[in-house]
Amino acid sequence: MQNALDSLKHRVEIDESVISDIRKEVSPAPWLRYKRERRVSDLPLHLDVADTDKVGRLYNVLRKELGDILNERMAVEDFRGIFSGHTVTKEMFEECQLVNAIYGDVAAQITEREEQLKLEYGNSQALWEAVRTSDDKDQRRSAVLARNKAQAALWEFEQDAKEQFSGLHLFMHYWAQGKQDSQLSSLFPS
């Protein structure tokens, strides 16, 4: 395979049958399909890996240790006493509910779209894996194109999502900054 890749430098044709034979003999590492996951909770707890797969064995040990650290949720009661010294008015509470609802709606729309694109990519990846050892070049080519298209759409959306969340956080920052001034003026009237 390395010779075939090196031959690209010298404008030599690749023997697709040799590469196809290699793909039939060597299966890809199971952990490679999870390399773009951003959340620990999206990773499986265990992967079936060969004894010679050092990375896969390390993954199986570490993944169990990590658990779902990032998914642990605390009860509202655990946050009692964070805010003290100020009276929370009904208007303040309603405004916070409104801002929370706006934030939640926008964040949910972003994550729902991302999940949809991940599903499409997963389906196209599964199709590619099913036909990757096939002798039908057209079928392999169309599966690769579909997978690459879904992957590109997911990567592009991930970049857009970062910008959208950045804007959402900026909105929250400016909203909270304005609240500090109004609270202080109500505490210390002139």
Contact map, one row per residue, 1 for C-alpha under 8 A:
1111100000000000011000000000000000000000000000000000000000000000000000000000000000000000000000000000000000000000000000000000000000000000000000000000000000000000000000000000000000000000000000
1111110000000000000000000000000000000000000000000000000000000000000000000000000000000000000000000000000000000000000000000000000000000000000000000000000000000000000000000000000000000000000000
1111111000000000000000000000000000000000000000000000000000000000000000000000000000000000000000000000000000000000000000000000000000000000000000000000000000000000000000000000000000000000000000
1111111100001110000000000000000000000000000000000000000000000000000000000000000000000000000000000000000000000000000000000000000000000000000000000000000000000000000000000000000000000000000000
1111111110000100000000000000000000000000000000000000000000000000000000000000000000000000000000000000000000000000000000000000000000000000000000000000000000000000000000000000000000000000000000
0111111111000000000000000000000000000000000000000000000000000000000000000000000000000000000000000000000000000000000000000000000000000000000000000000000000000000000000000000000000000000000000
0011111111111100000000000000000000000000000000000000000000000000000000000000000000000000000000000000000000000000000000000000000000000000000000000000000000000000000000000000000000000000000000
0001111111111100000000000000000000000000000000000000000000000000000000000000000000000000000000000000000000000000000000000000000000000000000000000000000000000000000000000000000000000000000000
0000111111110000000000000000000000000000000000000000000000000000000000000000000000000000000000000000000000000000000000000000000000000000000000000000000000000000000000000000000000000000000000
0000011111110000000000000000000000000000000000000000000000000000000000000000000000000000000000000000000000000000000000000000000000000000000000000000000000000000000000000000000000000000000000
0000001111111000000000000000000000000000000000000000000000000000000000000000000000000000000000000000000000000000000000000000000000000000000000000000000000000000000000000000000000000000000000
0000001111111100000000000000000000000000000000000000000000000000000000000000000000000000000000000000000000000000000000000000000000000000000000000000000000000000000000000000000000000000000000
0001001100111110000000000000000000000000000000000000000000000000000000000000000000000000000000000000000000000000000000000000000000000000000000000000000000000000000000000000000000000000000000
0001101100011111000000000000000000000000000000000000000000000000000000000000000000000000000000000000000000000000000000000000000000000000000000000000000000000000000000000000000000000000000000
0001000000001111111000000000000000000000000000000000000000000000000000000000000000000000000000000000000000000000000000000000000000000000000000000000000000000000000000000000000000000000000000
0000000000000111111100000000000000000000000000000000000000000000000000000000000000000000000000000000000000000000000000000000000000000000000000000000000000000000000000000000000000000000000000
0000000000000011111110000000000000000000000000000000000000000000000000000000000000000000000000000000000000000000000000000000000000000000000000000000000000000000000000000000000000000000000000
1000000000000011111111000000000000000000000000000000000000000000000000000000000000000000000000000000000000000000000000000000000000000000000000000000000000000000000000000000000000000000000000
1000000000000011111111100000000000000000000000000000000000000000000000000000000000000000000000000000000000000000000000000000000000000000000000000000000000000000000000000000000000000000000000
0000000000000001111111110000000000000000000000000000000000000000000000000000000000000000000000000000000000000000000000000000000000001110000000000000000000000000000000000000000000000000000000
0000000000000000111111111000000000000000000000000000000000000000000000000000000000000000000000000000000000000000000000000000000000001000000000000000000000000000000000000000000000000000000000
0000000000000000011111111100000000000000000000000000000000000000000000000000000000000000000000000000000000000000000000000000000000000000000000000000000000000000000000000000000000000000000000
0000000000000000001111111110000000000000000000000000000000000000000000000000000000000000000000000000000000000000000000000000000000011000000000000000000000000000000000000000000000000000000000
0000000000000000000111111110000000000000000000000000000000000000000000000000000000000000000000000000000000000000000000000000000000001000000000000000000000000000000000000000000000000000000000
0000000000000000000011111110000000000000000000000000000000000000000000000000000000000000000000000000000000000000000000000000000000000000000000000000000000000000000000000000000000000000000000
0000000000000000000001111111000000000000000000000000000000000000000000000000000000000000000000000000000000000000000000000000000000000000000000000000000000000000000000000000000000000000000000
0000000000000000000000111111100000000000000000000000000000000000000000000000000000000000000000000000000000000000000000000000000000000000000000000000000000000000000000000000000000000000000000
0000000000000000000000000111110100000000000000000000000000000000000000000000000000000000000000000000000000000000000000000000000000000000000000000000000000000000000000000000000000000000000000
0000000000000000000000000011111100000000000000001000100100000000000000000000000000000000000000000000000000000000000000000000000000000000000000000000000000000000000000000000000000000000000000
0000000000000000000000000001111110000000000000111000000100000000000000000000000000000000000000000000000000000000000000000000000000000000000000000000000000000000000000000000000000000000000000
0000000000000000000000000000111111100000000000100000000100000000000000000000000000000000000000000000000000000000000000000000000000000000000000000000000000000000000000000000000000000000000000
0000000000000000000000000001111111100000000000000000000000000000000000000000000000000000000000000000000000000000000000000000000000000000000000000000000000000000000000000000000000000000000000
0000000000000000000000000000011111110000000000000000000000000000000000000000000000000000000000000000000000000000000000000000000000000000000000000000000000000000000000000000000000000000000000
0000000000000000000000000000001111111000001000000000000000000000000000000000000000000000000000000000000000000000000000000000000000000000000000000000000000000000000000000000000000000000000000
0000000000000000000000000000001111111000000000000000000000000000000000000000000000000000000000000000000000000000000000000000000000000000000000000000000000000000000000000000000000000000000000
0000000000000000000000000000000011111100000000000000000000000000000000000000000000000000000000000000000000000000000000000000000000000000000000000000000000000000000000000000000000000000000000
0000000000000000000000000000000001111111011000000000000000000000000000000000000000000000000000000000000000000000000000000000000000000000000000000000000000000000000000000000000000000000000000
0000000000000000000000000000000000011111010000000000000000000000000000000000000000000000000000000000000000000000000000000000000000000000000000000000000000000000000000000000000000000000000000
0000000000000000000000000000000000001111111000000000000000000000000001000000000000000000000000000000000000000000000000000000000000000000000000000000000000000000000000000000000000000000000000
0000000000000000000000000000000000001111111000000000000000000000011101000000000000000000000000000000000000000000000000000000000000000000000000000000000000000000000000000000000000000000000000
0000000000000000000000000000000000000011111100000000000000000000001101100000000000000000000000000000000000000000000000000000000000000000000000000000000000000000000000000000000000000000000000
0000000000000000000000000000000000001111111100000000000000000000000000000000000000000000000000000000000000000000000000000000000000000000000000000000000000000000000000000000000000000000000000
0000000000000000000000000000000001001011111110000000000000000000000000000000000000000000000000000000000000000000000000000000000000000000000000000000000000000000000000000000000000000000000000
0000000000000000000000000000000000000000111111100000000000000000000000000000000000000000000000000000000000000000000000000000000000000000000000000000000000000000000000000000000000000000000000
0000000000000000000000000000000000000000001111100000000000010011001000000000000000000000000000000000000000000000000000000000000000000000000000000000000000000000000000000000000000000000000000
0000000000000000000000000000000000000000000111110000000000110011000000000000000000000000000000000000000000000000000000000000000000000000000000000000000000000000000000000000000000000000000000
0000000000000000000000000000011000000000000111111000000100010000000000000000000000000000000000000000000000000000000000000000000000000000000000000000000000000000000000000000000000000000000000
0000000000000000000000000000010000000000000001111100000000000000000000000000000000000000000000000000000000000000000000000000000000000000000000000000000000000000000000000000000000000000000000
0000000000000000000000000000110000000000000000111110100110000000000000000000000000000000000000000000000000000000000000000000000000000000000000000000000000000000000000000000000000000000000000
0000000000000000000000000000000000000000000000011111100100000000000000000000000000000000000000000000000000000000000000000000000000000000000000000000000000000000000000000000000000000000000000
0000000000000000000000000000000000000000000000001111110010000000000000000000000000000000000000000000000000000000000000000000000000000000000000000000000000000000000000000000000000000000000000
0000000000000000000000000000000000000000000000000111110000000000000000000000000000000000000000000000000000000000000000000000000000000000000000000000000000000000000000000000000000000000000000
0000000000000000000000000000100000000000000000001111111110000000000000000000000000000000000000000000000000000000000000000000000000000000000000000000000000000000000000000000000000000000000000
0000000000000000000000000000000000000000000000000011111111000000000000000000000000000000000000000000000000000000000000000000000000000000000000000000000000000000000000000000000000000000000000
0000000000000000000000000000000000000000000000000000111111100000000000000000000000000000000000000000000000000000000000000000000000000000000000000000000000000000000000000000000000000000000000
0000000000000000000000000000111000000000000000101100111111110000000000000000000000000000000000000000000000000000000000000000000000000000000000000000000000000000000000000000000000000000000000
0000000000000000000000000000000000000000000000001010111111111000000000000000000000000000000000000000000000000000000000000000000000000000000000000000000000000000000000000000000000000000000000
0000000000000000000000000000000000000000000000000000011111111100000000000000000000000000000000000000000000000000000000000000000000000000000000000000000000000000000000000000000000000000000000
0000000000000000000000000000000000000000000001000000001111111110000000000000000000000000000000000000000000000000000000000000000000000000000000000000000000000000000000000000000000000000000000
0000000000000000000000000000000000000000000011100000000111111111000000000000000000000000000000000000000000000000000000000000000000000000000000000000000000000000000000000000000000000000000000
0000000000000000000000000000000000000000000000000000000011111111100000000000000000000000000000000000000000000000000000000000000000000000000000000000000000000000000000000000000000000000000000
0000000000000000000000000000000000000000000000000000000001111111110000000000000000000000000000000000000000000000000000000000000000000000000000000000000000000000000000000000000000000000000000
0000000000000000000000000000000000000000000011000000000000111111111000000000000000000000000000000000000000000000000000000000000000000000000000000000000000000000000000000000000000000000000000
0000000000000000000000000000000000000000000011000000000000011111111000000000000000000000000000000000000000000000000000000000000000000000000000000000000000000000000000000000000000000000000000
0000000000000000000000000000000000000000000000000000000000001111111000000000000000000000000000000000000000000000000000000000000000000000000000000000000000000000000000000000000000000000000000
0000000000000000000000000000000000000001000000000000000000000111111110000000000000000000000000000000000000000000000000000000000000000000000000000000000000000000000000000000000000000000000000
0000000000000000000000000000000000000001100010000000000000000011111110000000000000000000000000000000000000000000000000000000000000000000000000000000000000000000000000000000000000000000000000
0000000000000000000000000000000000000001100000000000000000000000011111110000000000000000000000000000000000000000000000000000000000000000000000000000000000000000000000000000000000000000000000
0000000000000000000000000000000000000000000000000000000000000000011111110000000000000000000000000000000000000000000000000000000000000000000000000000000000000000000000000000000000000000000000
0000000000000000000000000000000000000011100000000000000000000000000111110000000000000000000000000000000000000000000000000000000000000000000000000000000000000000000000000000000000000000000000
0000000000000000000000000000000000000000100000000000000000000000000111111000000000000000000000000000000000000000000000000000000000000000000000000000000000000000000000000000000000000000000000
0000000000000000000000000000000000000000000000000000000000000000000111111100000000000000000000000000000000000000000000000000000000000000000000000000000000000000000000000000000000000000000000
0000000000000000000000000000000000000000000000000000000000000000000000111110000000000000000000000000000000000000000000000000000000000000000000000000000000000000000000000000000000000000000000
0000000000000000000000000000000000000000000000000000000000000000000000011111010000000000000000000000000000000000000000000000000000000000000000000000000000000000000000000000000000000000000000
0000000000000000000000000000000000000000000000000000000000000000000000001111111000000000000000000000000000000000000000000000000000000000000000000000000000000000000000000000000000000000000000
0000000000000000000000000000000000000000000000000000000000000000000000000111111100000000000000000000000000000000000000000000000000000000000000000000000000000000000000000000000000000000000000
0000000000000000000000000000000000000000000000000000000000000000000000000011111100000000000000000000000000000000000000000000000000000000000000000000000000000000000000000000000000000000000000
0000000000000000000000000000000000000000000000000000000000000000000000000111111100000000000000000000000000000000000000000000000000000000000000000000000000000000000000000000000000000000000000
0000000000000000000000000000000000000000000000000000000000000000000000000011111111000000000000000000000000000000000000000000000000000000000000000000000000000000000000000000000000000000000000
0000000000000000000000000000000000000000000000000000000000000000000000000001111111100000000000000000000000000000000000000000000000000000000000000000000000000000000000000000000000000000000000
0000000000000000000000000000000000000000000000000000000000000000000000000000001111110000000000000000000000000000000000000000000000000000000000000000000000000000000000000000000000000000000000
0000000000000000000000000000000000000000000000000000000000000000000000000000001111110000000000000000000000000000000000000000000000000000000000000000000000000000000000000000000000000000000000
0000000000000000000000000000000000000000000000000000000000000000000000000000000111111100000000000000000000000000000000000000000000000000000000000000000000000000000000000000000000000000000000
0000000000000000000000000000000000000000000000000000000000000000000000000000000011111100000000000000000000000000000000000000000000000000000000000000000000000000000000000000000000000000000000
0000000000000000000000000000000000000000000000000000000000000000000000000000000000111110000000000000000000000000000000000000000000000000000000000000000000000000000000000000000000000000000000
0000000000000000000000000000000000000000000000000000000000000000000000000000000000111111000000000000000000000000000000000000000000000000000000000000000000000000000000000000000000000000000000
0000000000000000000000000000000000000000000000000000000000000000000000000000000000001111100000000000000000000000000000000000000000000000000000000000000000000000000000000000000000000000000000
0000000000000000000000000000000000000000000000000000000000000000000000000000000000000111110110000000000000000000000000000000000000000000000000000000000000000000000000000000000000000000000000
0000000000000000000000000000000000000000000000000000000000000000000000000000000000000011111110000000000000000000000000000000000000000000000000000000000000000000000000000000000000000000000000
0000000000000000000000000000000000000000000000000000000000000000000000000000000000000001111111000000000000000000000000000000000000000000000000000000000000000000000000000000000000000000000000
0000000000000000000000000000000000000000000000000000000000000000000000000000000000000000111111100000000000000000000000000000000000000000000000000000000000000000000000000000000000000000000000
0000000000000000000000000000000000000000000000000000000000000000000000000000000000000001111111110000000000000000000000000000000000000000000000000000000000000000000000000000000000000000000000
0000000000000000000000000000000000000000000000000000000000000000000000000000000000000001111111111000000000000000000000000000000000000000000000000000000000000000000000000000000000000000000000
0000000000000000000000000000000000000000000000000000000000000000000000000000000000000000011111111100000000000000000000000000000000000000000000000000000000000000000000000000000000000000000000
0000000000000000000000000000000000000000000000000000000000000000000000000000000000000000001111111110000000000000000000000000000000000000000000000000000000000000000000000000000000000000000000
0000000000000000000000000000000000000000000000000000000000000000000000000000000000000000000111111111000000000000000000000000000000000000000000000000000000000000000000000000000000000000000000
0000000000000000000000000000000000000000000000000000000000000000000000000000000000000000000011111111100000000000000000000000000000000000000000000000000000000000000000000000000000000000000000
0000000000000000000000000000000000000000000000000000000000000000000000000000000000000000000001111111110000000000000000000000000000000000000000000000000000000000000000000000000000000000000000
0000000000000000000000000000000000000000000000000000000000000000000000000000000000000000000000111111111000000000000000000000000000000000000000000000000000000000000000000000000000000000000000
0000000000000000000000000000000000000000000000000000000000000000000000000000000000000000000000011111111100000000000000000000000000000000000000000000000000000000000000000000000000000000000000
0000000000000000000000000000000000000000000000000000000000000000000000000000000000000000000000001111111110000000000000000000000000000000000000000000000000000000000000000000000000000000000000
0000000000000000000000000000000000000000000000000000000000000000000000000000000000000000000000000111111111000000000000000000000000000000000000000000000000000000000000000000000000000000000000
0000000000000000000000000000000000000000000000000000000000000000000000000000000000000000000000000011111111100000000000000000000000000000000000000000000000000000000000010000000000000000000000
0000000000000000000000000000000000000000000000000000000000000000000000000000000000000000000000000001111111110000000000000000000000000000000000000000000000000000000000000000000000000000000000
0000000000000000000000000000000000000000000000000000000000000000000000000000000000000000000000000000111111111000000000000000000000000000000000000000000000000000000000000000000000000000000000
0000000000000000000000000000000000000000000000000000000000000000000000000000000000000000000000000000011111111100000000000000000000000000000000000000000000000000000000000000000000000000000000
0000000000000000000000000000000000000000000000000000000000000000000000000000000000000000000000000000001111111110000000000000000000000000000000000000000000000000000010000000000000000000000000
0000000000000000000000000000000000000000000000000000000000000000000000000000000000000000000000000000000111111111000000000000000000000000000000000000000000000000000000000000000000000000000000
0000000000000000000000000000000000000000000000000000000000000000000000000000000000000000000000000000000011111111100000000000000000000000000000000000000000000000000000000000000000000000000000
0000000000000000000000000000000000000000000000000000000000000000000000000000000000000000000000000000000001111111110000000000000000000000000000000000000000000000100000000000000000000000000000
0000000000000000000000000000000000000000000000000000000000000000000000000000000000000000000000000000000000111111111000000000000000000000000000000000000000000000000000000000000000000000000000
0000000000000000000000000000000000000000000000000000000000000000000000000000000000000000000000000000000000011111111100000000000000000000000000000000000000000000000000000000000000000000000000
0000000000000000000000000000000000000000000000000000000000000000000000000000000000000000000000000000000000001111111110000000000000000000000000000000000000000000000000000000000000000000000000
0000000000000000000000000000000000000000000000000000000000000000000000000000000000000000000000000000000000000111111111000000000000000000000000000000000001001100000000000000000000000000000000
0000000000000000000000000000000000000000000000000000000000000000000000000000000000000000000000000000000000000011111111100000000000000000000000000000000000000000000000000000000000000000000000
0000000000000000000000000000000000000000000000000000000000000000000000000000000000000000000000000000000000000001111111110000000000000000000000000000000000000000000000000000000000000000000000
0000000000000000000000000000000000000000000000000000000000000000000000000000000000000000000000000000000000000000111111111000000000000000000000000000010011000000000000000000000000000000000000
0000000000000000000000000000000000000000000000000000000000000000000000000000000000000000000000000000000000000000011111111100000000000000000000000000000001000000000000000000000000000000000000
0000000000000000000000000000000000000000000000000000000000000000000000000000000000000000000000000000000000000000001111111110000000000000000000000000000000000000000000000000000000000000000000
0000000000000000000000000000000000000000000000000000000000000000000000000000000000000000000000000000000000000000000111111111000000000000000000000000010000000000000000000000000000000000000000
0000000000000000000000000000000000000000000000000000000000000000000000000000000000000000000000000000000000000000000011111111100000000000000000000010011001000000000000000000000000000000000000
0000000000000000000000000000000000000000000000000000000000000000000000000000000000000000000000000000000000000000000001111111110000000000000000000000000000000000000000000000000000000000000000
0000000000000000000000000000000000000000000000000000000000000000000000000000000000000000000000000000000000000000000000111111111000000000000000000000000000000000000000000000000000000000000000
0000000000000000000000000000000000000000000000000000000000000000000000000000000000000000000000000000000000000000000000011111111100000000000000100110010000000000000000000000000000000000000000
0000000000000000000000000000000000000000000000000000000000000000000000000000000000000000000000000000000000000000000000001111111110000000000000000010000000000000000000000000000000000000000000
0000000000000000000000000000000000000000000000000000000000000000000000000000000000000000000000000000000000000000000000000111111111000000000000000000000000000000000000000000000000000000000000
0000000000000000000000000000000000000000000000000000000000000000000000000000000000000000000000000000000000000000000000000011111111100000000000100000000000000000000000000000000000000000000000
0000000000000000000000000000000000000000000000000000000000000000000000000000000000000000000000000000000000000000000000000001111111110000000100110010000000000000000000000000000000000000000000
0000000000000000000000000000000000000000000000000000000000000000000000000000000000000000000000000000000000000000000000000000111111111000000000000000000000000000000000000000000000000000000000
0000000000000000000000000000000000000000000000000000000000000000000000000000000000000000000000000000000000000000000000000000011111111000000000000000000000000000000000000000000000000000000000
0000000000000000000000000000000000000000000000000000000000000000000000000000000000000000000000000000000000000000000000000000001111111100001100100000000000000000000000000000000000000000000000
0000000000000000000000100000000000000000000000000000000000000000000000000000000000000000000000000000000000000000000000000000000111111100000100000000000000000000000000000000000000000000000000
0000000000000000000110110000000000000000000000000000000000000000000000000000000000000000000000000000000000000000000000000000000011111110000000000000000000000000000000000000000000000000000000
0000000000000000000100000000000000000000000000000000000000000000000000000000000000000000000000000000000000000000000000000000000000111111101100000000000000000000000000000000000000000000000000
0000000000000000000100000000000000000000000000000000000000000000000000000000000000000000000000000000000000000000000000000000000000001111100000000000000000000000000000000000000000000000000000
0000000000000000000000000000000000000000000000000000000000000000000000000000000000000000000000000000000000000000000000000000000000000111111100000000000000000000000000000000000000000000000000
0000000000000000000000000000000000000000000000000000000000000000000000000000000000000000000000000000000000000000000000000000000000000111111110000000000000000000000000000000000000000000000000
0000000000000000000000000000000000000000000000000000000000000000000000000000000000000000000000000000000000000000000000000000000000000001111111000000000000000000000000000000000000000000000000
0000000000000000000000000000000000000000000000000000000000000000000000000000000000000000000000000000000000000000000000000000000000100101111111100000000000000000000000000000000000000000000000
0000000000000000000000000000000000000000000000000000000000000000000000000000000000000000000000000000000000000000000000000000000100110101111111110000000000000000000000000000000000000000000000
0000000000000000000000000000000000000000000000000000000000000000000000000000000000000000000000000000000000000000000000000000000000000000111111111000000000000000000000000000000000000000000000
0000000000000000000000000000000000000000000000000000000000000000000000000000000000000000000000000000000000000000000000000000000000000000011111111100000000000000000000000000000000000000000000
0000000000000000000000000000000000000000000000000000000000000000000000000000000000000000000000000000000000000000000000000001001100100000001111111110000000000000000000000000000000000000000000
0000000000000000000000000000000000000000000000000000000000000000000000000000000000000000000000000000000000000000000000000000000100000000000111111111000000000000000000000000000000000000000000
0000000000000000000000000000000000000000000000000000000000000000000000000000000000000000000000000000000000000000000000000000000000000000000011111111100000000000000000000000000000000000000000
0000000000000000000000000000000000000000000000000000000000000000000000000000000000000000000000000000000000000000000000000001000000000000000001111111110000000000000000000000000000000000000000
0000000000000000000000000000000000000000000000000000000000000000000000000000000000000000000000000000000000000000000000001001100100000000000000111111111000000000000000000000000000000000000000
0000000000000000000000000000000000000000000000000000000000000000000000000000000000000000000000000000000000000000000000000000000000000000000000011111111100000000000000000000000000000000000000
0000000000000000000000000000000000000000000000000000000000000000000000000000000000000000000000000000000000000000000000000000000000000000000000001111111110000000000000000000000000000000000000
0000000000000000000000000000000000000000000000000000000000000000000000000000000000000000000000000000000000000000000010011001000000000000000000000111111111000000000000000000000000000000000000
0000000000000000000000000000000000000000000000000000000000000000000000000000000000000000000000000000000000000000000000001000000000000000000000000011111111100000000000000000000000000000000000
0000000000000000000000000000000000000000000000000000000000000000000000000000000000000000000000000000000000000000000000000000000000000000000000000001111111110000000000000000000000000000000000
0000000000000000000000000000000000000000000000000000000000000000000000000000000000000000000000000000000000000000000010000000000000000000000000000000111111111000000000000000000000000000000000
0000000000000000000000000000000000000000000000000000000000000000000000000000000000000000000000000000000000000000010011001000000000000000000000000000011111111100000000000000000000000000000000
0000000000000000000000000000000000000000000000000000000000000000000000000000000000000000000000000000000000000000000000000000000000000000000000000000001111111110000000000000000000000000000000
0000000000000000000000000000000000000000000000000000000000000000000000000000000000000000000000000000000000000000000000000000000000000000000000000000000111111111000000000000000000000000000000
0000000000000000000000000000000000000000000000000000000000000000000000000000000000000000000000000000000000000000010000000000000000000000000000000000000011111111100000000000000000000000000000
0000000000000000000000000000000000000000000000000000000000000000000000000000000000000000000000000000000000000000010000000000000000000000000000000000000001111111110000000000000000000000000000
0000000000000000000000000000000000000000000000000000000000000000000000000000000000000000000000000000000000000000000000000000000000000000000000000000000000111111111000000000000000000000000000
0000000000000000000000000000000000000000000000000000000000000000000000000000000000000000000000000000000000000000000000000000000000000000000000000000000000011111111100000000000000000000000000
0000000000000000000000000000000000000000000000000000000000000000000000000000000000000000000000000000000000000100000000000000000000000000000000000000000000001111111110000000000000000000000000
0000000000000000000000000000000000000000000000000000000000000000000000000000000000000000000000000000000000000000000000000000000000000000000000000000000000000111111111000000000000000000000000
0000000000000000000000000000000000000000000000000000000000000000000000000000000000000000000000000000000000000000000000000000000000000000000000000000000000000011111111100000000000000000000000
0000000000000000000000000000000000000000000000000000000000000000000000000000000000000000000000000000000000000000000000000000000000000000000000000000000000000001111111110000000000000000000000
0000000000000000000000000000000000000000000000000000000000000000000000000000000000000000000000000000000000100000000000000000000000000000000000000000000000000000111111111000000000000000000000
0000000000000000000000000000000000000000000000000000000000000000000000000000000000000000000000000000000000000000000000000000000000000000000000000000000000000000011111111100000000000000000000
0000000000000000000000000000000000000000000000000000000000000000000000000000000000000000000000000000000000000000000000000000000000000000000000000000000000000000001111111110000000000000000000
0000000000000000000000000000000000000000000000000000000000000000000000000000000000000000000000000000001000000000000000000000000000000000000000000000000000000000000111111111000000000000000000
0000000000000000000000000000000000000000000000000000000000000000000000000000000000000000000000000000000000000000000000000000000000000000000000000000000000000000000011111111100000000000000000
0000000000000000000000000000000000000000000000000000000000000000000000000000000000000000000000000000000000000000000000000000000000000000000000000000000000000000000001111111110000000000000000
0000000000000000000000000000000000000000000000000000000000000000000000000000000000000000000000000000000000000000000000000000000000000000000000000000000000000000000000111111111000000000000000
0000000000000000000000000000000000000000000000000000000000000000000000000000000000000000000000000000000000000000000000000000000000000000000000000000000000000000000000011111111100000000000000
0000000000000000000000000000000000000000000000000000000000000000000000000000000000000000000000000000000000000000000000000000000000000000000000000000000000000000000000001111111110000000000000
0000000000000000000000000000000000000000000000000000000000000000000000000000000000000000000000000000000000000000000000000000000000000000000000000000000000000000000000000111111111000000000000
0000000000000000000000000000000000000000000000000000000000000000000000000000000000000000000000000000000000000000000000000000000000000000000000000000000000000000000000000011111111100000000000
0000000000000000000000000000000000000000000000000000000000000000000000000000000000000000000000000000000000000000000000000000000000000000000000000000000000000000000000000001111111110000000000
0000000000000000000000000000000000000000000000000000000000000000000000000000000000000000000000000000000000000000000000000000000000000000000000000000000000000000000000000000111111111000000000
0000000000000000000000000000000000000000000000000000000000000000000000000000000000000000000000000000000000000000000000000000000000000000000000000000000000000000000000000000011111111100000000
0000000000000000000000000000000000000000000000000000000000000000000000000000000000000000000000000000000000000000000000000000000000000000000000000000000000000000000000000000001111111110000000
0000000000000000000000000000000000000000000000000000000000000000000000000000000000000000000000000000000000000000000000000000000000000000000000000000000000000000000000000000000111111111000000
0000000000000000000000000000000000000000000000000000000000000000000000000000000000000000000000000000000000000000000000000000000000000000000000000000000000000000000000000000000011111111100000
0000000000000000000000000000000000000000000000000000000000000000000000000000000000000000000000000000000000000000000000000000000000000000000000000000000000000000000000000000000001111111110000
0000000000000000000000000000000000000000000000000000000000000000000000000000000000000000000000000000000000000000000000000000000000000000000000000000000000000000000000000000000000111111111000
0000000000000000000000000000000000000000000000000000000000000000000000000000000000000000000000000000000000000000000000000000000000000000000000000000000000000000000000000000000000011111111100
0000000000000000000000000000000000000000000000000000000000000000000000000000000000000000000000000000000000000000000000000000000000000000000000000000000000000000000000000000000000001111111111
0000000000000000000000000000000000000000000000000000000000000000000000000000000000000000000000000000000000000000000000000000000000000000000000000000000000000000000000000000000000000111111110
0000000000000000000000000000000000000000000000000000000000000000000000000000000000000000000000000000000000000000000000000000000000000000000000000000000000000000000000000000000000000011111110
0000000000000000000000000000000000000000000000000000000000000000000000000000000000000000000000000000000000000000000000000000000000000000000000000000000000000000000000000000000000000001111111
0000000000000000000000000000000000000000000000000000000000000000000000000000000000000000000000000000000000000000000000000000000000000000000000000000000000000000000000000000000000000000111111
0000000000000000000000000000000000000000000000000000000000000000000000000000000000000000000000000000000000000000000000000000000000000000000000000000000000000000000000000000000000000000100111
